[in-house]
Amino acid sequence: MNRTYKESKYLHGITNWFEERFQLREIIERNLTKKKIPKGISWFRCMGGFALIAFLMQVGTGILLVFYYVPSASEAFNSVQYIRHAVSYGWLIQKVHAVAPYFMVVALFVHMFRILFKGLYKNPRELHWVSGASLLALTLIICYTGTCLPANSLSYWGVSSVGGEVAMPTMVTDHVVGVYNDGGMVSNRSFLMVYALHIACIPIMMCIIMGVHFLMIRKTGVSEPL
């Protein structure tokens, strides 16, 4: 009992220390705990929020996968198999990371179509649409790069088909390090480039655009100020 009281008092002291310097309680209450839900809210109006939840799930599971995944054209496939079969709950983390992007893409398309058909992209919310479309494009790109990383047959198909369509034959090179399928070769440099885009460059860009997107929505709302 005494130990619990001391821990509670210590935690309360830390909370007060931050509150005195940053006044976080007022910000949290105004924006979260005491903020009223807008009238007429529906599941379709929450699709953007569902996409955000899926993105956060991707970030969380991705961080866990980074500890075991080997970003090498010759070792990536084996590292994924190790995660799925040898790491505790690795199969679950890997499966969530592989499936959640589909829900994210569907939620984003539903969200964008709703905004389009209701005309909510018009003045003064043009930049909402631009930032949202940018996020959709980045989501599709990060899904593509994620498909390439397991180094399985689907990865080879994705690299060869999409790479050929956008005239990027350097994705499959003569600098043989690993094999995807049917003799298709990919260099470690290309593989690391895709890996860097997937875990760093694109997520950072998405976070920045999301921040701007949410600030604008917070200011003018989707159809009215929030």
BAZA-345907 format. One record per residue: x, y negated, z negated of N, C-alpha, C in turn. Coordinates in Angstrom, 3 decimals, always signed. Layout:
REM BAZA-345907
PT         nu         nv         nw        cau        cav        caw         cu         cv         cw
PT          X          Y          Z          X          Y          Z          X          Y          Z
...
This chain:
REM BAZA-345907
PT         nu         nv         nw        cau        cav        caw         cu         cv         cw
PT     +0.830     +1.199     +0.000     +0.000     +0.000     +0.000     +0.866     -1.251     +0.000
PT     +1.876     -1.270     -0.860     +2.777     -2.402     -0.969     +3.563     -2.589     +0.316
PT     +3.957     -1.457     +0.932     +4.709     -1.527     +2.187     +3.844     -2.109     +3.295
PT     +2.592     -1.684     +3.348     +1.673     -2.206     +4.359     +1.448     -3.702     +4.184
PT     +1.349     -4.152     +2.949     +1.155     -5.576     +2.661     +2.372     -6.383     +3.116
PT     +3.570     -5.852     +2.851     +4.793     -6.554     +3.249     +4.894     -6.651     +4.763
PT     +4.546     -5.542     +5.466     +4.597     -5.566     +6.927     +3.592     -6.560     +7.490
PT     +2.399     -6.598     +6.897     +1.378     -7.528     +7.347     +1.812     -8.974     +7.107
PT     +2.421     -9.224     +5.964     +2.891    -10.576     +5.643     +4.018    -10.998     +6.576
PT     +4.909    -10.040     +6.897     +6.027    -10.326     +7.799     +5.505    -10.643     +9.201
PT     +4.522     -9.849     +9.692     +3.942    -10.085    +11.012     +3.205    -11.415    +11.049
PT     +2.519    -11.734     +9.964     +1.801    -13.009     +9.883     +2.780    -14.180     +9.932
PT     +3.931    -14.025     +9.291     +4.945    -15.076     +9.314     +5.501    -15.304    +10.705
PT     +5.725    -14.211    +11.448     +6.220    -14.338    +12.828     +5.185    -15.034    +13.699
PT     +3.913    -14.642    +13.522     +2.831    -15.260    +14.295     +2.748    -16.756    +14.026
PT     +2.843    -17.134    +12.764     +2.793    -18.556    +12.412     +3.979    -19.323    +12.971
PT     +5.151    -18.661    +13.004     +6.361    -19.318    +13.534     +6.160    -19.694    +15.001
PT     +5.624    -18.760    +15.782     +5.367    -19.045    +17.195     +4.235    -20.057    +17.353
PT     +3.222    -19.964    +16.504     +2.081    -20.868    +16.605     +2.487    -22.308    +16.337
PT     +3.382    -22.524    +15.372     +3.831    -23.879    +15.044     +4.568    -24.516    +16.209
PT     +5.235    -23.704    +17.019     +6.075    -24.250    +18.083     +5.389    -24.294    +19.449
PT     +4.469    -23.370    +19.701     +3.891    -23.286    +21.037     +2.367    -23.450    +21.070
PT     +1.703    -23.464    +19.918     +0.239    -23.578    +19.855     -0.432    -22.577    +20.808
PT     -0.039    -21.321    +20.698     -0.545    -20.288    +21.597     -1.987    -19.912    +21.292
PT     -2.393    -20.029    +20.025     -3.733    -19.591    +19.652     -4.804    -20.374    +20.411
PT     -4.609    -21.670    +20.523     -5.587    -22.506    +21.229     -5.653    -22.137    +22.708
PT     -4.496    -21.871    +23.316     -4.459    -21.508    +24.734     -5.150    -20.175    +24.965
PT     -4.884    -19.206    +24.085     -5.494    -17.883    +24.224     -6.995    -17.958    +24.036
PT     -7.441    -18.716    +23.030     -8.876    -18.829    +22.783     -9.582    -19.541    +23.928
PT     -8.964    -20.602    +24.464     -9.601    -21.377    +25.527     -9.690    -20.591    +26.833
PT     -8.695    -19.741    +27.107     -8.645    -19.052    +28.388     -9.064    -17.587    +28.342
PT     -9.072    -16.983    +27.142     -9.372    -15.558    +27.066    -10.462    -15.214    +26.065
PT    -10.141    -15.279    +24.792    -11.020    -14.712    +23.764    -12.340    -15.447    +23.616
PT    -12.362    -16.770    +23.830    -13.595    -17.534    +23.663    -14.119    -18.112    +24.971
PT    -13.594    -17.620    +26.076    -14.048    -18.102    +27.377    -15.298    -17.342    +27.795
PT    -16.325    -18.052    +28.186    -17.586    -17.432    +28.567    -17.516    -16.885    +29.993
PT    -18.179    -15.747    +30.197    -18.246    -15.140    +31.520    -19.198    -15.959    +32.391
PT    -18.790    -16.309    +33.633    -19.681    -17.086    +34.506    -20.984    -16.356    +34.774
PT    -22.056    -17.116    +35.008    -23.351    -16.531    +35.322    -23.310    -15.879    +36.709
PT    -24.118    -14.845    +36.871    -24.208    -14.186    +38.170    -23.029    -13.305    +38.500
PT    -22.239    -12.927    +37.492    -21.074    -12.082    +37.744    -21.538    -10.708    +38.196
PT    -20.809    -10.096    +39.133    -21.155     -8.766    +39.640    -19.877     -7.988    +39.903
PT    -20.033     -6.688    +40.200    -18.867     -5.857    +40.477    -18.119     -6.364    +41.703
PT    -18.841     -6.855    +42.701    -18.180     -7.329    +43.912    -17.353     -8.578    +43.646
PT    -17.748     -9.364    +42.671    -16.954    -10.545    +42.321    -15.707    -10.178    +41.531
PT    -15.645     -8.928    +41.101    -14.501     -8.485    +40.290    -13.456     -7.732    +41.099
PT    -13.634     -7.632    +42.412    -12.715     -6.843    +43.219    -11.287     -7.375    +43.177
PT    -11.145     -8.683    +43.111     -9.809     -9.256    +42.988     -9.155     -8.840    +41.678
PT     -9.955     -8.801    +40.611     -9.441     -8.344    +39.318     -9.068     -6.877    +39.337
PT     -9.864     -6.049    +40.046     -9.541     -4.627    +40.168     -8.215     -4.442    +40.912
PT     -8.007     -5.253    +41.945     -6.749     -5.179    +42.687     -5.574     -5.563    +41.788
PT     -5.777     -6.550    +40.920     -4.727     -6.944    +39.977     -4.417     -5.816    +39.002
PT     -5.453     -5.134    +38.513     -5.243     -4.003    +37.596     -4.447     -2.902    +38.293
PT     -4.791     -2.624    +39.555     -4.055     -1.605    +40.305     -2.600     -2.024    +40.493
PT     -2.369     -3.321    +40.741     -0.996     -3.811    +40.887     -0.207     -3.638    +39.590
PT     -0.829     -3.959    +38.461     -0.153     -3.794    +37.176     +0.137     -2.329    +36.886
PT     -0.775     -1.436    +37.286     -0.526     -0.004    +37.155     +0.674     +0.409    +37.992
PT     +0.780     -0.159    +39.186     +1.922     +0.136    +40.045     +3.234     -0.334    +39.425
PT     +3.201     -1.516    +38.845     +4.404     -2.051    +38.203     +4.819     -1.157    +37.033
PT     +3.845     -0.791    +36.202     +4.147     +0.030    +35.035     +4.691     +1.394    +35.398
PT     +3.998     +2.098    +36.298     +4.464     +3.422    +36.699     +5.759     +3.334    +37.500
PT     +5.896     +2.267    +38.283     +7.123     +2.093    +39.063     +8.348     +1.926    +38.184
PT     +8.209     +1.163    +37.105     +9.327     +0.982    +36.167     +9.747     +2.327    +35.586
PT     +8.777     +3.171    +35.252     +9.091     +4.491    +34.695     +9.769     +5.376    +35.740
PT     +9.329     +5.294    +36.982     +9.910     +6.123    +38.037    +11.336     +5.725    +38.371
PT    +11.651     +4.448    +38.213    +12.995     +3.956    +38.540    +14.077     +4.686    +37.743
PT    +13.752     +5.110    +36.525    +14.737     +5.765    +35.669    +15.171     +7.125    +36.223
PT    +14.362     +7.747    +37.070    +14.675     +9.091    +37.558    +14.844     +9.162    +39.069
PT    +14.282     +8.196    +39.784    +14.356     +8.233    +41.243    +15.757     +7.870    +41.719
PT    +16.238     +8.594    +42.723    +17.569     +8.337    +43.297    +17.375     +7.734    +44.681
PT    +17.718     +6.463    +44.886    +17.496     +5.807    +46.179    +18.563     +6.176    +47.206
PT    +18.559     +7.421    +47.601    +19.515     +7.911    +48.587    +18.771     +8.755    +49.604
PT    +19.112     +8.599    +50.870    +18.423     +9.335    +51.918    +18.568    +10.841    +51.759
PT    +19.673    +11.274    +51.174    +19.920    +12.703    +51.027    +19.422    +13.269    +49.699
PT    +19.164    +12.399    +48.696    +18.784    +12.881    +47.371    +17.404    +12.424    +46.922
PT    +16.760    +11.545    +47.674    +15.473    +10.991    +47.259    +14.413    +12.085    +47.106
PT    +14.323    +12.986    +48.085    +13.302    +14.030    +48.043    +13.461    +14.914    +46.805
PT    +14.704    +15.321    +46.520    +14.955    +16.171    +45.353    +14.647    +15.442    +44.054
PT    +14.913    +14.133    +44.005    +14.642    +13.375    +42.784    +13.134    +13.266    +42.539
PT    +12.362    +13.145    +43.616    +10.903    +13.101    +43.471    +10.382    +14.449    +42.970
PT    +10.941    +15.526    +43.510    +10.539    +16.855    +43.043    +10.919    +17.059    +41.576
PT    +12.056    +16.532    +41.182    +12.470    +16.618    +39.777    +11.495    +15.860    +38.878
PT    +11.089    +14.681    +39.318    +10.117    +13.889    +38.553     +8.807    +14.662    +38.408
PT     +8.363    +15.276    +39.477     +7.062    +15.948    +39.473     +7.058    +17.234    +38.661
PT     +8.196    +17.934    +38.631     +8.198    +19.275    +38.037     +9.030    +19.412    +36.764
PT     +9.936    +18.481    +36.497    +10.821    +18.632    +35.338    +10.631    +17.555    +34.272
PT    +10.207    +16.373    +34.664    +10.035    +15.270    +33.719     +8.663    +15.393    +33.046
PT     +8.631    +15.183    +31.742     +7.366    +15.253    +31.007     +6.378    +14.207    +31.546
PT     +5.217    +14.679    +31.956     +4.162    +13.840    +32.539     +4.628    +13.108    +33.795
PT     +5.732    +13.561    +34.359     +6.223    +12.933    +35.579     +5.256    +13.095    +36.732
PT     +4.593    +14.267    +36.806     +3.605    +14.507    +37.865     +2.473    +13.492    +37.795
PT     +2.060    +13.151    +36.563     +0.959    +12.210    +36.393     +1.388    +10.801    +36.788
PT     +2.561    +10.382    +36.330     +3.066     +9.041    +36.647     +3.258     +8.894    +38.148
PT     +3.859     +9.928    +38.772     +4.098     +9.869    +40.214     +2.791     +9.852    +40.995
PT     +1.815    +10.641    +40.532     +0.533    +10.703    +41.234     -0.230     +9.383    +41.118
PT     -0.215     +8.791    +39.935     -0.869     +7.490    +39.751     -0.207     +6.444    +40.648
PT     +1.121     +6.480    +40.702     +1.851     +5.513    +41.522     +1.573     +5.727    +43.012
PT     +1.291     +6.967    +43.388     +1.038     +7.267    +44.793     -0.404     +6.987    +45.207
PT     -1.342     +7.119    +44.268     -2.763     +6.993    +44.601     -3.304     +5.579    +44.380
PT     -2.830     +4.900    +43.342     -3.347     +3.571    +42.999     -3.296     +2.566    +44.152
PT     -2.268     +2.597    +45.025     -2.257     +1.628    +46.134     -3.477     +1.720    +47.037
PT     -4.052     +2.919    +47.204     -5.248     +3.056    +48.042     -6.413     +2.282    +47.437
PT     -6.574     +2.380    +46.123     -7.627     +1.626    +45.451     -7.359     +0.122    +45.560
PT     -6.089     -0.243    +45.467     -5.724     -1.655    +45.560     -6.059     -2.216    +46.942
PT     -5.732     -1.465    +47.990     -6.008     -1.917    +49.357     -7.513     -2.018    +49.600
PT     -8.262     -1.018    +49.155     -9.725     -1.043    +49.329    -10.330     -2.234    +48.594
PT     -9.887     -2.453    +47.347    -10.402     -3.576    +46.566    -10.086     -4.907    +47.245
PT     -8.892     -5.031    +47.808     -8.509     -6.271    +48.478     -9.336     -6.505    +49.736
PT     -9.567     -5.452    +50.517    -10.369     -5.613    +51.733    -11.809     -5.998    +51.388
PT    -12.395     -5.347    +50.374    -13.758     -5.694    +49.950    -13.796     -7.145    +49.478
PT    -12.770     -7.530    +48.701    -12.686     -8.901    +48.189    -12.587     -9.908    +49.336
PT    -11.728     -9.615    +50.316    -11.534    -10.535    +51.439    -12.784    -10.627    +52.305
PT    -13.450     -9.486    +52.560    -14.671     -9.511    +53.377    -15.773    -10.299    +52.683
PT    -15.858    -10.165    +51.370    -16.870    -10.925    +50.622    -16.613    -12.427    +50.760
PT    -15.350    -12.829    +50.602    -14.997    -14.245    +50.741    -15.289    -14.727    +52.157
PT    -14.985    -13.876    +53.152    -15.185    -14.259    +54.556    -16.660    -14.436    +54.887
PT    -17.485    -13.447    +54.551    -18.897    -13.489    +54.943    -19.689    -14.523    +54.157
PT    -19.246    -14.860    +52.951    -19.942    -15.872    +52.162    -19.394    -17.278    +52.416
PT    -18.359    -17.367    +53.247    -17.810    -18.677    +53.586    -17.137    -19.383    +52.425
PT    -16.580    -18.604    +51.481    -15.977    -19.211    +50.295    -14.544    -19.672    +50.529
PT    -14.082    -19.547    +51.782    -12.731    -19.975    +52.136    -12.699    -21.428    +52.611
PT    -13.852    -22.069    +52.668    -13.929    -23.425    +53.202    -13.498    -24.449    +52.160
PT    -13.385    -25.701    +52.603    -12.975    -26.809    +51.744    -13.747    -26.795    +50.416
PT    -13.039    -26.866    +49.280    -11.599    -27.146    +49.105    -10.774    -25.891    +48.790
PT    -11.156    -24.746    +49.347    -10.533    -23.479    +48.958     -9.794    -22.818    +50.115
PT     -9.302    -23.620    +51.060     -8.580    -23.043    +52.196     -7.319    -22.294    +51.752
PT     -6.607    -22.875    +50.785     -5.373    -22.238    +50.326     -5.646    -20.956    +49.547
PT     -6.840    -20.823    +48.990     -7.210    -19.550    +48.360     -7.136    -18.437    +49.408
PT     -7.712    -18.744    +50.577     -7.753    -17.752    +51.647     -6.348    -17.450    +52.163
PT     -5.541    -18.481    +52.347     -4.174    -18.288    +52.854     -3.353    -17.439    +51.887
PT     -3.412    -17.773    +50.602     -2.652    -17.007    +49.611     -3.193    -15.583    +49.491
PT     -4.527    -15.422    +49.565     -5.113    -14.087    +49.497     -4.732    -13.236    +50.694
PT     -4.754    -13.837    +51.882     -4.350    -13.100    +53.088     -2.877    -12.719    +53.021
PT     -2.062    -13.604    +52.465     -0.635    -13.299    +52.298     -0.445    -12.125    +51.351
PT     -1.224    -12.096    +50.269     -1.145    -10.984    +49.322     -1.584     -9.676    +49.964
PT     -2.607     -9.730    +50.813     -3.052     -8.528    +51.506     -1.955     -8.003    +52.433
PT     -1.314     -8.906    +53.166     -0.239     -8.500    +54.068     +0.927     -7.894    +53.293
PT     +1.308     -8.524    +52.189     +2.401     -8.001    +51.377     +2.035     -6.660    +50.755
PT     +0.761     -6.486    +50.399     +0.316     -5.205    +49.849     +0.465     -4.094    +50.869
PT     +0.085     -4.357    +52.114     +0.221     -3.349    +53.164     +1.692     -3.031    +53.423
PT     +2.544     -4.052    +53.369     +3.977     -3.819    +53.580     +4.579     -3.001    +52.447
PT     +4.216     -3.327    +51.209     +4.789     -2.598    +50.076     +4.264     -1.161    +50.050
PT     +3.030     -0.937    +50.544     +2.526     +0.434    +50.661     +3.329     +1.207    +51.700
PT     +3.669     +0.532    +52.789     +4.471     +1.181    +53.837     +5.857     +1.538    +53.324
PT     +6.505     +0.608    +52.648     +7.854     +0.897    +52.125     +7.797     +1.999    +51.080
PT     +6.734     +2.015    +50.282     +6.595     +3.080    +49.292     +6.412     +4.437    +49.935
PT     +5.723     +4.482    +51.093     +5.543     +5.742    +51.812     +6.873     +6.278    +52.333
PT     +7.810     +5.394    +52.633     +9.107     +5.812    +53.170    +10.026     +6.415    +52.106
PT     +9.851     +6.040    +50.857    +10.834     +6.378    +49.821    +10.875     +7.840    +49.383
PT     +9.779     +8.612    +49.412     +9.899    +10.016    +48.990    +10.755    +10.874    +49.922
PT    +11.045    +10.372    +51.135    +11.895    +11.080    +52.099    +11.323    +12.442    +52.464
PT    +10.021    +12.526    +52.665     +9.388    +13.766    +53.101     +8.920    +13.615    +54.545
PT     +8.114    +14.550    +55.012     +7.669    +14.509    +56.404     +6.810    +13.275    +56.686
PT     +5.984    +12.884    +55.709     +5.166    +11.682    +55.874     +6.040    +10.440    +55.984
PT     +7.133    +10.413    +55.228     +8.062     +9.283    +55.293     +8.670     +9.161    +56.678
PT     +9.099    +10.286    +57.232     +9.702    +10.256    +58.567     +8.694     +9.798    +59.610
PT     +7.467    +10.293    +59.489     +6.431     +9.876    +60.443     +6.190     +8.376    +60.342
PT     +6.135     +7.857    +59.119     +5.905     +6.432    +58.933     +7.024     +5.584    +59.490
PT     +8.260     +5.993    +59.220     +9.409     +5.230    +59.700     +9.486     +5.254    +61.212
PT     +9.321     +6.432    +61.813     +9.482     +6.553    +63.261     +8.348     +5.885    +64.027
PT     +7.097     +6.062    +63.563     +5.962     +5.498    +64.294     +5.880     +3.988    +64.145
PT     +5.875     +3.501    +62.909     +5.775     +2.061    +62.685     +7.036     +1.365    +63.166
PT     +8.203     +1.970    +62.891     +9.453     +1.364    +63.351     +9.493     +1.219    +64.855
PT     +8.964     +2.237    +65.576     +8.939     +2.148    +67.021     +7.965     +1.095    +67.518
PT     +6.832     +0.955    +66.827     +5.826     -0.017    +67.248     +6.322     -1.443    +67.112
PT     +7.090     -1.715    +66.051     +7.562     -3.093    +65.837     +8.986     -3.277    +66.316
PT     +9.477     -2.318    +67.129    +10.800     -2.424    +67.740    +11.900     -2.551    +66.696
PT    +11.896     -1.635    +65.747    +12.950     -1.623    +64.738    +13.652     -0.265    +64.743
PT    +14.315     +0.105    +65.839    +14.962     +1.416    +65.915    +16.119     +1.573    +64.933
PT    +16.613     +0.450    +64.388    +17.735     +0.553    +63.445    +17.320     +1.234    +62.153
PT    +16.017     +1.374    +61.903    +15.571     +2.095    +60.721    +15.992     +3.552    +60.807
PT    +16.082     +4.091    +62.028    +16.547     +5.460    +62.232    +17.815     +5.362    +63.065
PT    +18.941     +5.659    +62.467    +20.224     +5.354    +63.078    +21.063     +6.597    +63.292
PT    +22.208     +6.374    +63.880    +23.170     +7.457    +64.094    +24.096     +7.637    +62.907
PT    +24.018     +6.741    +61.921    +24.842     +6.860    +60.717    +24.190     +7.893    +59.808
PT    +24.454     +9.142    +60.115    +23.706    +10.219    +59.489    +24.119    +10.398    +58.036
PT    +23.134    +10.295    +57.151    +23.345    +10.602    +55.746    +22.333    +11.635    +55.278
PT    +21.069    +11.454    +55.641    +20.016    +12.384    +55.207    +19.066    +12.654    +56.343
PT    +18.264    +13.671    +56.166    +17.333    +14.091    +57.198    +15.906    +13.975    +56.677
PT    +15.039    +13.318    +57.428    +13.630    +13.285    +57.072    +12.939    +14.529    +57.632
PT    +12.922    +14.616    +58.938    +12.233    +15.743    +59.552    +12.548    +15.760    +61.046
PT    +12.532    +16.949    +61.636    +12.733    +17.105    +63.079    +14.011    +16.427    +63.555
PT    +15.020    +16.448    +62.748    +16.289    +15.870    +63.159    +16.357    +14.373    +63.057
PT    +15.341    +13.740    +62.517    +15.367    +12.294    +62.375    +16.309    +11.892    +61.261
PT    +17.190    +10.950    +61.539    +18.208    +10.571    +60.578    +17.977     +9.145    +60.094
PT    +18.335     +8.903    +58.876    +18.227     +7.558    +58.330    +19.481     +7.265    +57.527
PT    +20.008     +6.087    +57.671    +21.242     +5.736    +56.972    +20.930     +5.298    +55.552
PT    +21.931     +5.429    +54.688    +21.766     +4.980    +53.306    +21.524     +3.483    +53.242
PT    +22.138     +2.739    +54.145    +21.959     +1.284    +54.140    +20.502     +0.928    +54.424
PT    +19.914     +1.581    +55.416    +18.505     +1.335    +55.730    +17.607     +1.754    +54.572
PT    +17.952     +2.898    +53.958    +17.149     +3.407    +52.856    +17.183     +2.447    +51.671
PT    +18.361     +1.934    +51.350    +18.497     +0.994    +50.239    +17.795     -0.325    +50.540
PT    +17.777     -0.695    +51.813    +17.078     -1.920    +52.189    +15.575     -1.774    +51.914
PT    +15.011     -0.633    +52.316    +13.595     -0.376    +52.054    +13.327     -0.320    +50.555
PT    +14.235     +0.318    +49.817    +14.085     +0.439    +48.366    +14.113     -0.929    +47.691
PT    +15.043     -1.786    +48.125    +15.144     -3.130    +47.551    +13.898     -3.953    +47.850
PT    +13.387     -3.823    +49.063    +12.144     -4.520    +49.406    +10.996     -4.049    +48.527
PT    +10.945     -2.737    +48.287     +9.827     -2.153    +47.564     +9.825     -2.503    +46.081
PT    +10.977     -2.478    +45.434    +10.997     -2.661    +43.974    +11.319     -4.081    +43.530
PT    +11.804     -4.921    +44.441    +12.229     -6.258    +44.010    +11.659     -7.373    +44.880
PT    +12.042     -7.403    +46.137    +11.722     -8.558    +46.984    +10.212     -8.784    +47.127
PT     +9.496     -7.748    +47.551     +8.059     -7.904    +47.769     +7.302     -8.129    +46.465
PT     +7.580     -7.354    +45.383     +6.868     -7.625    +44.116     +7.085     -9.036    +43.589
PT     +8.298     -9.572    +43.721     +8.561    -10.933    +43.257     +7.745    -11.935    +44.071
PT     +7.737    -11.744    +45.394     +6.943    -12.627    +46.248     +5.463    -12.536    +45.894
PT     +4.979    -11.321    +45.628     +3.573    -11.141    +45.273     +3.244    -11.821    +43.949
PT     +4.135    -11.712    +42.979     +3.892    -12.349    +41.679     +3.819    -13.860    +41.807
PT     +4.697    -14.444    +42.617     +4.691    -15.897    +42.817     +3.389    -16.343    +43.491
PT     +3.016    -15.652    +44.562     +1.795    -16.019    +45.283     +0.572    -15.773    +44.410
PT     +0.581    -14.672    +43.636     -0.537    -14.412    +42.732     -0.676    -15.520    +41.704
PT     +0.452    -15.989    +41.169     +0.401    -17.076    +40.202     -0.251    -18.313    +40.789
PT     +0.156    -18.666    +42.019     -0.435    -19.825    +42.701     -1.919    -19.575    +42.974
PT     -2.230    -18.364    +43.424     -3.619    -17.991    +43.740     -4.516    -18.120    +42.508
PT     -4.055    -17.604    +41.388     -4.865    -17.642    +40.163     -4.991    -19.066    +39.619
PT     -3.937    -19.859    +39.756     -4.018    -21.244    +39.297     -5.047    -22.025    +40.109
PT     -5.080    -21.792    +41.422     -6.055    -22.485    +42.263     -7.471    -22.030    +41.950
PT     -7.647    -20.712    +41.722     -8.972    -20.208    +41.364     -9.402    -20.745    +40.002
PT     -8.441    -20.848    +39.098     -8.736    -21.389    +37.770     -9.185    -22.830    +37.872
PT     -8.679    -23.546    +38.871     -8.993    -24.958    +39.047    -10.339    -25.151    +39.716
PT    -10.572    -24.459    +40.818    -11.792    -24.687    +41.608    -12.744    -23.505    +41.587
PT    -12.282    -22.331    +41.083    -13.121    -21.148    +41.057    -13.290    -20.551    +42.436
PT    -13.980    -19.399    +42.514    -14.245    -18.785    +43.799    -15.357    -19.525    +44.516
PT    -16.406    -19.860    +43.776    -17.505    -20.633    +44.367    -17.824    -21.871    +43.523
PT    -17.260    -21.908    +42.297    -17.420    -23.061    +41.412    -16.301    -23.002    +40.372
PT    -15.927    -24.111    +39.726    -14.855    -24.084    +38.739    -15.125    -23.075    +37.637
PT    -14.074    -22.332    +37.239    -14.224    -21.360    +36.167    -14.048    -22.004    +34.805
